[in-house]
Amino acid sequence: MAVTPQTNVTLDEFAEALGRYDSFALCGHVSPDGDCLGSALALMHALRAMGKKATCILAKPDAVEKSFMFLPGADELVPACDFDDDVDAFIACDVPTLERLVDGACVHARAKAHFTIDHHAVDSCIAEYNYVDPDAPATGMLVWQLIAAMGVEPSRAMAQCCYLALMTDTGRFQFQNTSPEAFELAGEMVRAGAQPAACSREIYQRRTRASLGLEGVMLDNMQVSESGAWALSHARLSDFERLGAVKADAEPLIDVLRSLDGIQVACMLREQEDVVRGSLRAKGDDIDVAALAQRIGGGGHKAAAGFTFKGSIDEALAQMPALLDGLFEGGAA
C-alpha cells in the first residue's frame, strides 16, 4: 500500500481520533456508486456499535439506484440539503474534494472536526484527519481495516456493505486493481456474514428491458479505432426517452464495450440535458484513463474513470477519437 502525501494519520490514529467525538455525518461523492455507499454505511454501523450517533447523508437529493437499496441502512440515507443537525465530526468517504460533496459541503462546514478515508489521490485535502491509499482496490476495504482498528466486532451489516464496496470497485474481482489482499479481506467479510450471491444478484442480475434496449443502441453506435486499440459508443437523450430508460439502465454498458476482444480502452458517452457524461475503462496496466478524464472535467482511477463534457453529444463525438488516440502516443495528450 502507498498512502498519499496528504495522509497524516495511520488507521490506528484515525480510529483513535474518531473515538473523541460523539456525533457524525458521513457523506460520499455525488452519484454514489457501490464503493461510496458501502463504505459510508459500513462505517456508520461501526460508529453506532461504539455508541456514537451517526447519519449517512447524500451529496444531492437524487434517488439512489434501486440495486443498492438492499444494503443495510440504505433506507436511512438523508439528502444533505435536508440534514439540519449540528454534528461533532464529518467523514468524507470515497470522496477527496468539497466540489464532489455538493450539498454535503454545507454540513462539512458546520462540523467541528473533519475526516477523509478514500482511495482517490488528489493534491489537496479537506480534513484534519486524512487516510488516502490509491493502491487500495476500494475505500470499502480501507473501512474494513478501520473497523478492526476501532476495536469493533464486525457485524453482518458491516460485512455486507464492505463486501459490496469491494466487489463493485474491482468489477467482480476482475479489474487490474484486484490484489491478493482484496481476496483475503473478502474472505473475512464472508466469514462475518456477507452474502456474495445476494450482492451479485442485486447488482448484476437486475437489468431492465430498457437497459438491454440501450445495449442494442450502444452496439449500433459503436466505433472502433483503425488500430483496434479503443472502442467508443454513445446513447442520446432520445434513446432514453424512446426506451423509457433511466441513468441506472446505462451503467452496465461500459463493461459490455470493454469486453470487446482486442480493445485496450473503452469510452461510453451518455447525453444529458446540458452536458455529456463519459465513462472510461482500460484493460492494459500501462494505460492511465484517469489522466484523460481529468483533462475533460473528471477523474477516477488508472483503469476506471469518468468525466463531464461541457458541450453537445456531437461535439464530444468529434473530439473523443483524437483524445483516445492520445492515450497511445505517450500519454493522454
Residue pairs with C-beta under 8 A, 6 or more apart in sequence:
1 133
1 135
1 136
2 133
2 134
2 135
3 131
3 132
3 133
4 121
4 122
4 130
4 132
4 133
4 134
6 122
6 123
6 124
6 125
6 130
6 132
7 130
7 131
7 132
7 133
8 129
8 130
9 17
9 129
9 130
9 131
10 131
11 131
11 142
11 145
11 146
11 149
12 149
13 129
14 115
14 117
14 129
14 131
14 146
14 149
15 146
15 149
15 150
15 151
17 113
17 115
17 129
18 24
18 47
18 52
18 89
18 115
18 150
19 50
19 150
20 113
21 52
21 88
21 89
21 112
21 113
22 52
22 53
22 88
23 52
23 53
23 54
23 85
23 86
23 87
23 88
23 89
24 44
24 47
24 52
24 53
24 54
24 55
24 87
24 88
24 89
24 90
24 91
25 54
25 55
25 56
25 57
25 83
25 85
25 87
25 89
25 90
25 91
25 104
25 107
25 111
26 40
26 43
26 44
26 54
26 55
26 56
26 57
26 90
26 91
26 93
27 40
27 56
27 57
27 58
27 59
27 80
27 90
27 91
27 92
27 93
27 95
27 101
27 104
27 107
27 108
28 36
28 37
28 39
28 40
28 59
28 92
28 93
28 94
28 95
29 36
29 59
29 94
29 95
29 100
29 101
30 59
30 60
30 100
30 101
30 102
31 60
31 62
32 40
32 58
32 59
32 64
32 68
32 94
33 168
33 169
34 68
34 164
34 165
34 167
34 168
34 169
34 203
35 94
35 138
35 139
35 140
35 165
35 166
35 168
35 169
36 93
36 94
36 95
36 139
36 165
37 56
37 64
37 68
37 71
37 74
37 77
37 161
37 164
37 165
38 71
38 140
38 161
38 162
38 163
38 164
38 165
38 166
38 168
39 93
39 94
39 117
39 138
39 139
39 140
39 142
39 143
39 161
39 162
39 165
40 56
40 91
40 93
40 94
41 56
41 71
41 72
41 73
41 74
41 157
41 161
42 140
42 143
42 144
42 147
42 157
42 158
42 161
42 162
42 165
43 54
43 91
43 93
43 117
43 143
43 146
43 147
44 54
44 55
44 56
44 73
45 72
45 73
45 155
45 157
45 158
45 161
46 143
46 146
46 147
46 150
46 152
46 154
46 158
47 54
48 54
49 152
49 153
49 155
50 150
50 152
53 87
55 76
55 78
55 83
55 85
55 87
56 73
56 76
56 77
56 78
57 77
57 78
57 79
57 80
57 83
57 104
57 107
58 64
58 77
58 78
58 79
58 80
58 103
58 104
59 80
59 95
59 100
59 101
59 102
59 103
59 104
60 79
60 80
60 81
60 102
60 103
61 79
61 81
61 82
61 103
64 74
64 77
65 248
65 251
66 206
66 248
67 202
67 203
67 206
67 248
68 74
68 164
68 202
68 203
69 75
70 198
70 202
71 160
71 161
71 164
72 156
72 157
72 160
72 161
73 157
73 161
79 103
80 101
80 102
80 103
80 104
80 106
80 107
81 103
81 106
83 107
86 110
87 107
87 110
87 111
87 112
88 111
88 112
88 113
89 111
89 112
89 113
89 114
89 115
90 104
90 107
90 108
90 111
90 113
90 114
90 115
90 127
91 114
91 115
91 116
91 117
92 101
92 104
92 108
92 114
92 115
92 116
92 117
92 118
92 126
92 127
93 117
93 118
93 139
93 143
94 117
94 118
94 119
94 120
94 139
95 101
95 116
95 118
95 120
96 116
96 118
96 120
96 121
96 122
96 124
96 125
96 126
96 132
97 122
97 124
97 126
98 105
98 108
98 126
99 105
101 108
101 126
108 114
108 126
113 128
113 129
114 126
114 127
114 128
114 129
115 127
115 128
115 129
115 130
116 125
116 126
116 127
116 129
116 130
116 131
116 132
117 131
117 132
117 139
117 142
117 143
117 146
118 131
118 132
118 139
118 142
119 132
119 133
119 134
119 135
119 136
119 137
119 138
119 139
119 142
119 301
120 132
120 134
120 299
120 300
120 301
121 132
121 134
122 299
125 132
131 142
131 146
133 142
134 301
135 179
136 142
137 166
137 169
137 170
137 175
137 177
137 178
137 179
137 182
138 165
138 166
138 168
138 169
138 170
138 182
139 165
139 169
140 161
140 162
140 163
140 164
140 165
140 166
140 169
141 162
141 165
141 166
141 181
141 182
141 185
143 162
143 165
144 154
144 158
144 162
144 166
144 185
144 188
144 189
145 185
147 154
147 158
147 162
148 154
152 158
154 162
154 188
154 189
154 192
154 193
155 192
155 193
156 192
156 193
156 194
157 193
158 192
159 188
159 189
159 190
159 192
159 193
159 194
160 189
160 193
160 194
160 195
160 198
160 199
162 189
162 194
163 186
163 189
163 190
163 194
163 195
163 196
163 199
164 194
164 199
164 203
166 182
166 185
166 186
166 189
167 173
167 186
167 196
167 199
167 200
167 203
168 203
169 175
169 177
170 177
170 178
170 182
171 178
171 255
171 304
172 200
172 204
173 182
173 183
173 186
175 303
175 304
176 282
176 283
176 285
176 302
176 303
177 301
177 303
186 194
190 196
204 252
207 249
207 252
208 245
208 249
210 243
210 244
210 245
210 246
210 249
211 245
211 248
211 249
211 250
211 252
213 243
213 245
214 235
214 239
214 240
214 243
214 245
214 249
214 250
214 253
215 252
215 253
215 256
217 235
217 239
217 243
218 233
218 234
218 235
218 253
218 256
218 257
218 268
219 233
219 256
221 233
221 234
221 235
222 231
222 232
222 233
222 257
223 231
223 232
223 233
223 321
224 230
224 231
224 232
224 260
224 263
225 231
225 321
225 324
225 325
227 328
228 262
228 263
229 263
229 264
229 265
229 324
229 327
229 328
230 263
230 264
230 265
230 266
230 267
230 324
230 325
230 327
230 328
231 257
231 258
231 260
231 263
231 265
231 266
231 267
232 266
232 267
232 268
232 269
232 317
232 320
232 321
232 324
233 253
233 257
233 267
233 268
233 269
234 268
234 269
234 270
234 271
234 313
234 316
234 317
235 250
235 253
235 268
235 269
235 270
235 271
236 271
236 313
237 271
237 272
237 273
239 245
240 246
240 249
240 250
243 249
247 270
250 268
250 270
253 268
253 279
254 266
254 268
254 279
254 280
254 281
255 281
257 263
257 266
257 267
257 268
257 281
258 266
258 281
258 283
260 266
263 283
264 282
264 283
264 284
264 287
264 328
265 280
265 281
265 282
265 283
265 284
265 287
265 289
265 324
265 327
266 279
266 280
266 281
266 282
267 278
267 279
267 280
267 320
267 324
268 278
268 279
269 276
269 277
269 278
269 309
269 313
269 316
269 317
269 320
270 276
270 277
270 278
270 279
271 313
275 308
275 309
275 310
275 311
276 308
276 309
276 311
276 312
276 313
276 316
277 306
277 307
277 308
277 309
278 293
278 296
278 298
278 306
278 307
278 308
278 309
278 316
278 320
279 305
279 306
280 289
280 292
280 293
280 300
280 304
280 305
280 306
280 307
281 289
281 303
281 304
282 288
282 289
282 302
282 303
282 304
283 303
285 303
287 302
287 303
287 327
287 328
288 302
288 327
288 331
288 332
289 300
289 302
289 303
289 304
289 305
289 327
289 332
290 299
290 300
290 301
290 302
290 305
291 331
291 332
292 305
292 307
292 323
292 324
292 326
292 327
292 332
293 299
293 300
293 305
293 306
293 307
294 305
294 307
295 323
295 332
296 307
296 308
296 309
296 323
297 307
297 308
297 309
297 310
298 305
298 306
298 307
298 308
299 305
299 306
299 307
300 306
309 315
309 316
309 319
323 332
326 332
326 333
